[in-house]
Amino acid sequence: TTATTLSVLKPLYNLFIYQACRYYVFKTNRRITFEWASIAGENDSKDDAKELAALLRGLKCHVNVIPVNPTAGYPGKASKASAKSFVEDLNELGIPATLRVRRGIDIDGGCGQLTVRMSNELIDDPNDVPNPK
C-alpha cells in the first residue's frame, strides 16, 4: 500500500537529506539555515527543541523559527510566546536560532497564504486551466 511504501521511504529520504546537509557543510564550510514553521502545541515544545537540537548538534547551522501564518483550510495556529520559548530552548541547547517576524499576513501575502489565495482566484473552474506550450 501507499502508506506502507511511505513508511519505508520517508526515513530513507530523511537520512539522505540529513547526510546531504552534513556533506555540504563539510565541503563548503558554510552554514546551513533551516526554516522551522512553529505550530502551537504541535512542534514547539521543549521536547521538540531537544529532538531538533540532537539532530543538528555538530552541524554548522542556524534555525529561523517562524510562527505559522493563519491560512485558509489549515487549522494550525501560531503562538509568538511558545515560538519565542522554542528559540530560547534551542539557544540554550547550543543551536543558534532566531524568531522571525511574520510579514504580509494582514493582506494574505504571508508564506502559504498567497498560494491559497492565488489558487482560489485563478482556478475557480478546474477545467479553465491554461495549457502551457
N, C-alpha and C positions, 0 to 999 in steps of 0.2 A: 504494500500500500504506500501511498504518498507519505503518510505520517511516519511509517517505518523507515522509508528512504531518507526523509529529512532528519530523523533522529540519529541516523548513522552519518549522514553527510555534514550536518551542522558542526559537530565537534571537530571534524577534519578541516572544514573550511576555517573555523575559528583558529585552529592550530596553524594553518597556513598563513593567515593574516598576522598572527602573533609572531611567527618566525620571520615573516617578511619585514615587519617593523623593526625587529631586533637586527636583522641583516642590514637594513637601510641605515640605521644609526651607526652600526659598526663600520660600514663602508664610507659614509659621508661625514661622520662625527657631527651631524646636525640633529637638532631637537625635533621631535615629532609633537604636534599639537593634536590633542583629542578633544572633540566636542561632546559634552555629556548633557543630553536633554533631561533636566531634572523634573520628575513627575512625583508630586506629593504623595507620599505613602507607598510608592511603587519602587523607586530606586534611589532614595535619598536618605536612607538610614545610616547609622554608624556602622552596622554590619556590612552594608553595601560599600561604604567607603573603605572598610578593611579589606573586602574582597577585591575591589579595584586596585587598592594600593599594593596588595600582594601580587597581583598580575603585572603591575607596572614597575615594581621595585627593580632598581638597577637599570632601567631604561631611561635614556635622556629624553625627557618628555615634559609636557605641560598639559593640564586639563582645564579647558574652558567649560564652566558649568553654566548652563543656560536654562532658566525656568521655562518649562514648556509653554508655548503660546496657546491661548484658547482657540480651538479650531473646530469648525462645524463637523459634526459626525464623530468627534473623538471625545470621550468622557474624561480623559486625564486632566488634572488640574495642576497649577503651579503654586508653590509656596515660597516666597522670597526668603522667609525665615528659615525654612528647612534647607533650601538650597545654600544659603549662607553658612549654615551649620555644617552641611556636607563639605563645603570648601574648607572650612576650618579643620574638620576631621582629616581631610586629605593632606593639608599642610602639616598638621601635627604628625601624620604618619610618614612624612618625608616626601610627599608627592606635591610638586608645585601646582597650585590651582588658583583660579580667579573666578569670581562671579561676574558673568557677562550681563550687560544691560540689554533688556529686550527693547527692540525698536520697531516701529511701524504697526504695532498691534491695534492702535486706535483706528487705523484705516484698512485693517485686514491685510497688511503688507508684510507681516512678520513671517518667519520661517514656517512653512506648512500652510499658513492661511492663504497666501496668494495663490498657491496651486489649487486649492479647493475653490476659491472664488473664480479664478480664470476658467477652471474646468466647467463650473456651473454656468458661466456666462457664454463660453464658446461652444459648448456641446449640449445645447438644450435638446436636440434631436440626434441620437447616436447615428442615424443614417445620413446626417448632414455634416459629415467629416470630410474636409478637403482631401483629395487624392494627391499625395506627393509625387512629383515626376522625377 
